[in-house]
């Protein structure tokens, strides 16, 4: 587990931003009206949107792989505050062309946590505001002389026991404002910068902690950013004058104060409050090259005093300056890539940006369908968005567009998502196209760059309906003294478990989860494709059901188990820890390895096999306007730059690349851990790690094992759901095994017959 976290105040500001063209006439004025009919209405309005295009310049943040803490921007240069060498704070000064002008180090106690501090310019002096629970410090730094001028400590003398400062809310008229979370709720406190005395304290907003304070001119407001949104207003002394105000078309979720101006962010772009108290659009994400990083929930922004440029940066190290310029994409073919929010990651967004910059003919626009349903229709009783239900509604909209033939050009990560639509239906129905001709048009040398087991669908099905861009190696890890081996099947597992009654469970998955996984990997064992017949009426399927029923967890076990690992394994370790069997998800060990362990495959009907599961895929829809352009983007996603995105930035990916040379980059962390000590030391968090280096033979063995895999996780959801429905009475002891197997075989055959007619 990486020892990085995001502070509460920023973690709640998750903004789902969509890269779509915005019609100015569709962005209406934001009006706020009081819920009390006897009170006069409050109104805030927005001006027109900007048609200015913003170019992007990358900042080189890979200086010894340091971690960005905060950043700010002047009219002449940008500043990034990072953790430097020897625990010092690094102050990096960047020119507007992205190059580093200078760097210096200061020994000041700034925490590692992204979002724990804020930096900004005040009269050409760099201020770093460091939050420390019940107090905060402000450091005044002369960037030209590269020294610390002074530091000022602020502390509320009457701080409650459970109170905590959670965010910076503005610096106005020599008063610094901080959000304070107390037992009574969120409040705003203002301290005089000269005397450090508390000079302002607002009423607390009770029972809600998802609050942001902001100014419209001289008027103070607070917004509850949880749905349904509410607005609160205060007088000059901090007394609440209006509360629980209903909000019409008030879309802002992120607020930040910079250079005496209040800024706001919504799904369309960046806004600020002008001198007339009007909320004015500064830029639209769709009119900028850097709309990608704005979709990441930990993104931070800074704006120059003259409103000439914007600094955008994130915890993962991406930083750019957006400045007004010319749109170089106007004459390019736009290809829309549809996703659900869970499919987004910084690598994908970075890749889109790089592709759009480097390709002369095409530009990819990411369309997140989660932004289309009205969030207010999917609220829980506590006022939070029911995210699974929202995603389900978003998928339904996506499928509707795909089926109509008027949908996006490409889909991302559809086959691996928890979709209600069977991906095979998209394939057999002609809703996505076969990319095998494009694959075969490439050279043999190009195709040999990729892990063949990740592309098993070509060999097994003779088509390439979805192109994998990331994968996972799923295996079984056993004790070296275990009697199981690579020839073990379901019957061997039953025999092994019967001879070891002290092992309570086979795994920490439920009966249903294990059965679904095995069917997703090994459906060919029970469905004969050459004859299109069901073959569930065989002993190996009975053995599989017995393994699930007798040696896997029940749903009740899982529900009552707080820590499944300890719950399942403590009895074994209490004995002598010599024998246990469990499943290993992911790539390889990160905590070191025990040479007594062996990597085998999963037990299947005819021996044990590991398998590949696909994390990310890309598909091209029937309505794609330019299939060649879509393939050029897919090829870019398979390039070394994209596939090695994580390791190039000093991190290990959560799943494996599909390129061999990028996998080598991953394995090098295990092969030569001393060369990657920055990663391993930080990963362990309490000093130098003891990560054991793999030998040349072990690394090659892992690569050989990966190359030898001949199973892929690819669920046939319709058949699996049918099997689950019929096997439930067996798991609950209501039906016999033979009766259940017979029914499953008959029902699956009906499905196969229907498919045979369709394909014929």
FENHUMO-V296664 format. One record per run of one state. SS is the DSSP state (A for helix, B for strand, O for the rest). FROM is the first residue (numbers start at 1). TO is the last residue. If there is no record, write none. Layout:
ss:SS from:FROM to:TO
ss:SS from:FROM to:TO
This chain:
ss:O from:1 to:5
ss:B from:6 to:6
ss:O from:7 to:7
ss:A from:8 to:11
ss:O from:12 to:23
ss:A from:24 to:26
ss:O from:27 to:30
ss:B from:31 to:33
ss:O from:34 to:45
ss:B from:46 to:46
ss:O from:47 to:53
ss:B from:54 to:58
ss:O from:59 to:66
ss:B from:67 to:73
ss:O from:74 to:77
ss:B from:78 to:83
ss:O from:84 to:84
ss:A from:85 to:87
ss:O from:88 to:88
ss:B from:89 to:94
ss:O from:95 to:99
ss:B from:100 to:106
ss:O from:107 to:113
ss:B from:114 to:114
ss:O from:115 to:116
ss:B from:117 to:122
ss:O from:123 to:124
ss:B from:125 to:132
ss:O from:133 to:134
ss:B from:135 to:142
ss:O from:143 to:146
ss:B from:147 to:155
ss:O from:156 to:163
ss:B from:164 to:172
ss:O from:173 to:174
ss:B from:175 to:182
ss:O from:183 to:184
ss:B from:185 to:192
ss:O from:193 to:197
ss:B from:198 to:201
ss:O from:202 to:204
ss:B from:205 to:205
ss:O from:206 to:210
ss:B from:211 to:216
ss:O from:217 to:218
ss:B from:219 to:224
ss:O from:225 to:229
ss:B from:230 to:234
ss:O from:235 to:239
ss:B from:240 to:248
ss:O from:249 to:253
ss:B from:254 to:258
ss:O from:259 to:260
ss:B from:261 to:265
ss:O from:266 to:268
ss:B from:269 to:273
ss:O from:274 to:278
ss:B from:279 to:284
ss:A from:285 to:287
ss:B from:288 to:288
ss:O from:289 to:292
ss:A from:293 to:295
ss:O from:296 to:299
ss:B from:300 to:303
ss:O from:304 to:308
ss:B from:309 to:313
ss:O from:314 to:318
ss:B from:319 to:324
ss:O from:325 to:332
ss:B from:333 to:339
ss:O from:340 to:340
ss:A from:341 to:343
ss:O from:344 to:345
ss:A from:346 to:358
ss:O from:359 to:361
ss:B from:362 to:368
ss:A from:369 to:371
ss:O from:372 to:374
ss:A from:375 to:377
ss:O from:378 to:378
ss:B from:379 to:379
ss:O from:380 to:384
ss:B from:385 to:385
ss:O from:386 to:386
ss:A from:387 to:404
ss:O from:405 to:409
ss:B from:410 to:412
ss:O from:413 to:422
ss:A from:423 to:428
ss:O from:429 to:431
ss:B from:432 to:432
ss:O from:433 to:435
ss:A from:436 to:441
ss:O from:442 to:443
ss:A from:444 to:447
ss:O from:448 to:449
ss:B from:450 to:450
ss:O from:451 to:451
ss:A from:452 to:461
ss:O from:462 to:466
ss:B from:467 to:479
ss:O from:480 to:488
ss:B from:489 to:489
ss:A from:490 to:498
ss:O from:499 to:509
ss:B from:510 to:510
ss:A from:511 to:525
ss:O from:526 to:526
ss:B from:527 to:528
ss:O from:529 to:532
ss:B from:533 to:534
ss:O from:535 to:538
ss:A from:539 to:551
ss:O from:552 to:552
ss:B from:553 to:553
ss:O from:554 to:554
ss:A from:555 to:560
ss:O from:561 to:563
ss:A from:564 to:575
ss:O from:576 to:580
ss:B from:581 to:584
ss:O from:585 to:596
ss:B from:597 to:600
ss:O from:601 to:601
ss:B from:602 to:604
ss:O from:605 to:606
ss:B from:607 to:609
ss:O from:610 to:610
ss:B from:611 to:621
ss:O from:622 to:626
ss:A from:627 to:637
ss:O from:638 to:639
ss:A from:640 to:643
ss:O from:644 to:644
ss:A from:645 to:648
ss:O from:649 to:655
ss:B from:656 to:657
ss:O from:658 to:658
ss:B from:659 to:659
ss:A from:660 to:671
ss:O from:672 to:672
ss:A from:673 to:684
ss:O from:685 to:695
ss:A from:696 to:708
ss:O from:709 to:711
ss:B from:712 to:713
ss:O from:714 to:716
ss:A from:717 to:731
ss:O from:732 to:736
ss:A from:737 to:759
ss:O from:760 to:760
